Amino acid sequence: MLPRPRIKICCIKSVAEARAAVAHGADAIGLVSAMPSGAGIIADERLIPEIAAAVPPPVATFLLTSLTDTASIIAQHHRCRTSTIQLVDALTRGTPADLRRALPGIRLVQVIHVLDDASVAKALAAAPHVDALLLDSGNPNLAVKELGGTGRTHNWALSRRIVEGSSRPVFLAGGLRPDNVAAAWAAVRPWGFDICSGVRTNDYHDEQKLTAFFAAVAAL
């Protein structure tokens, strides 16, 4: 029997939303810093560190960053103090090893936006250098990059190939809802699920959707 998939509730915007996610059984929460587009963006100067400090261990706190140079990411993390950094874009200056040296004990999760066969190769190449992968449905090739929070699913057959070949745990994100998470589980068998828009209404957490999602995962 496969272990229960972990659940990360992303786009948390307040301490109250974080506490609600934890009360439902979330294994991790996501805190979204400045992005070119997408949902749940909050300020990293005050709100992200405030929310992160309010989350009890062992629940993980993810800082979602669109920064692509390690020096800026390190400085941002010193402000935010989360347990994990989620890289939603590819690094352009520096390496994951640089982040590990500067931030010992902080976990690294690399987002791969699943577009085509090249995404599979990119994911498998990235996996050994981070603690986990997260497969999402954005498109970093657009003029205004989509780096998450699209509410769209992607080709789960490609994601299944990544899960089967990855040396690290894999989260599945992108368009997940209470009514499709069972199909996503059957198709991909990820280590965990990451959900944002599927449990929100008008960009705020919807208690009914949150309850329904956890119930759907419990039924897998």
C-alpha positions in Angstrom: 0.0 0.0 0.0 1.4 3.4 -1.0 1.9 6.0 1.8 -0.6 8.8 2.2 0.3 11.7 -0.2 1.5 14.8 1.6 -0.5 17.9 1.2 0.8 21.4 0.7 -1.7 24.3 0.8 -0.3 27.2 -1.2 -1.1 30.9 -1.6 -1.6 31.4 2.1 -2.3 35.0 2.8 -2.7 35.3 6.6 -2.0 33.7 9.9 -5.7 32.6 10.0 -5.5 30.9 6.6 -2.3 29.1 7.8 -3.9 27.9 11.0 -7.0 26.7 9.0 -4.7 24.7 6.7 -2.8 23.2 9.6 -6.0 22.3 11.4 -7.2 20.3 8.4 -3.9 18.4 8.4 -1.7 20.2 5.9 1.9 19.0 5.9 3.2 22.3 4.4 2.0 25.7 3.5 3.2 28.0 0.7 3.9 31.7 1.0 4.1 33.5 -2.4 6.5 36.4 -2.7 6.6 38.8 -5.7 5.7 37.1 -9.0 5.1 38.4 -12.5 1.6 36.8 -12.4 -0.6 34.4 -10.3 -2.5 34.2 -7.1 -1.8 34.7 -3.4 1.1 37.2 -3.6 2.0 38.8 -0.2 4.8 41.0 1.1 8.0 39.3 2.2 9.0 42.2 4.4 6.4 41.5 7.0 3.6 39.1 6.2 5.7 36.1 5.1 7.9 36.1 8.2 4.9 36.7 10.4 2.9 33.8 9.0 6.0 31.5 8.9 6.7 32.1 12.6 3.1 31.2 13.5 3.2 27.7 11.9 4.1 25.0 14.3 6.6 22.3 13.5 6.7 19.8 11.9 4.5 21.6 9.3 6.9 23.0 6.6 6.8 26.6 5.4 7.7 27.2 1.8 8.9 30.6 0.5 7.9 30.8 -3.2 10.5 32.9 -4.9 10.7 34.1 -8.5 14.2 35.5 -8.0 16.8 33.7 -10.1 20.2 34.7 -8.6 21.3 33.1 -5.4 22.5 36.2 -3.6 19.0 37.8 -3.8 17.4 34.5 -2.8 19.6 34.3 0.3 18.8 37.8 1.3 15.1 37.2 0.8 15.2 34.1 2.9 17.0 36.0 5.7 13.9 38.2 5.8 11.3 35.4 5.6 12.8 32.6 7.7 10.9 29.7 6.1 12.0 26.1 6.4 11.9 25.6 2.6 12.6 27.6 -0.5 10.5 26.8 -3.6 12.3 28.0 -6.8 9.6 28.7 -9.2 12.0 29.6 -12.1 15.4 28.4 -13.2 18.5 29.9 -11.5 20.4 32.2 -13.8 23.3 33.1 -11.4 24.6 30.6 -8.8 23.6 27.0 -8.1 21.6 25.1 -5.6 24.9 24.1 -3.9 25.5 27.8 -3.3 22.1 28.1 -1.5 22.9 25.0 0.6 26.2 26.4 1.7 24.7 29.8 2.7 21.5 28.4 4.2 22.3 25.0 5.9 19.3 23.0 6.9 16.9 24.9 4.5 15.3 22.5 2.1 15.2 23.3 -1.7 12.3 22.5 -4.0 12.6 23.1 -7.7 9.5 23.8 -9.7 9.3 22.3 -13.2 6.6 23.7 -15.5 5.5 20.6 -17.4 5.1 21.6 -21.1 6.6 18.8 -23.2 9.2 16.1 -23.3 12.0 18.6 -22.6 10.4 19.2 -19.2 10.9 15.6 -18.3 14.6 15.8 -19.1 14.9 19.1 -17.2 13.2 17.6 -14.1 15.4 14.5 -14.0 18.5 16.6 -14.4 17.5 19.0 -11.6 16.4 16.3 -9.1 19.8 15.3 -7.6 20.5 18.9 -6.7 17.4 19.6 -4.6 15.3 18.0 -1.9 12.1 17.7 -4.0 10.5 18.6 -7.3 7.2 20.3 -7.8 5.4 19.9 -11.2 3.2 22.8 -12.1 1.3 24.2 -15.1 2.9 27.5 -15.7 4.9 28.7 -18.7 8.1 30.6 -18.1 8.6 31.1 -21.9 5.8 33.8 -22.1 6.5 37.5 -22.3 4.9 37.8 -18.9 6.0 34.6 -17.2 3.5 32.2 -15.7 5.2 30.7 -12.7 2.2 29.1 -10.8 -1.3 29.7 -9.7 -2.8 29.2 -13.1 -5.6 26.8 -12.1 -4.8 24.6 -15.1 -3.8 21.0 -15.2 -1.1 19.8 -17.5 -0.2 16.5 -19.2 -0.1 14.1 -16.3 1.5 11.4 -18.4 4.6 13.5 -18.6 4.4 14.0 -14.8 4.2 10.2 -14.3 7.4 9.8 -16.2 9.1 12.3 -14.0 7.8 10.6 -10.8 9.0 7.2 -12.1 12.5 8.5 -13.0 13.1 11.0 -10.2 15.6 10.4 -7.4 13.7 12.8 -5.2 10.1 13.2 -4.0 7.7 14.9 -6.4 4.8 17.2 -5.6 2.1 17.5 -8.2 0.4 21.0 -8.7 -1.7 22.7 -11.3 -5.5 22.8 -11.4 -6.0 20.3 -8.6 -9.5 20.3 -7.0 -11.5 18.0 -4.7 -13.2 16.4 -7.8 -10.0 15.6 -9.7 -7.5 14.7 -7.1 -8.4 11.0 -7.2 -7.7 11.0 -11.0 -4.5 12.8 -10.5 -3.4 10.2 -7.9 -4.2 7.4 -10.2 -2.4 9.0 -13.2 0.7 10.3 -11.5 1.3 8.7 -8.0 3.1 11.8 -6.7 4.7 12.0 -3.2 2.5 14.9 -2.5 -0.1 17.4 -3.8 0.2 21.2 -3.9 -3.1 23.1 -4.2 -3.9 26.8 -4.5 -6.8 27.9 -6.6 -8.7 24.7 -6.1 -9.4 25.6 -2.4 -10.0 29.4 -2.9 -12.9 31.6 -3.8 -12.2 35.2 -4.8 -8.5 34.6 -3.9 -9.3 33.7 -0.3 -9.5 30.3 1.3 -12.9 28.6 1.0 -13.5 26.4 4.1 -15.9 24.1 2.2 -13.4 23.5 -0.6 -10.6 23.0 1.9 -12.7 20.4 3.8 -13.7 18.7 0.6 -10.1 18.4 -0.7 -8.8 16.8 2.5 -11.7 14.4 2.5 -11.0 13.5 -1.2 -7.3 12.8 -0.3 -8.3 10.7 2.7 -10.5 8.6 0.5 -7.7 7.6 -1.9 
